[in-house]
Amino acid sequence: MEKTLFEFEKRMSADEISGYLRNVADKLENGENLELESGDQKVQLDTDRDAEFEVEVERDEEDGEESLELEIEWKEKASDLEMN
């Protein structure tokens, strides 16, 4: 079962979006923790491990809206798992 830890949606310029993505890319490249914050929401991700990367493009035939979805999935580290 999935639980949403952080969600962000905002109309932004191409420059703002590329800056946001560049920050994410820099953290990934350097193996640094990625901190995402918006309002009272805050989450930190450990990016120093391999991940599954997915790209999806969709077009809504009714309104002609196109979307690009980028998804990165990390498995929990063994040390992060709670043992009973």
Secondary structure, DSSP 4 states (H G I P E B T S, - for coil): -------------HHHHHHHHHHHHHHHHHT--EEEEETTEEEEE--SS--EEEEEEEE-TTT--EEEEEEEE-PPPGGGSPP-
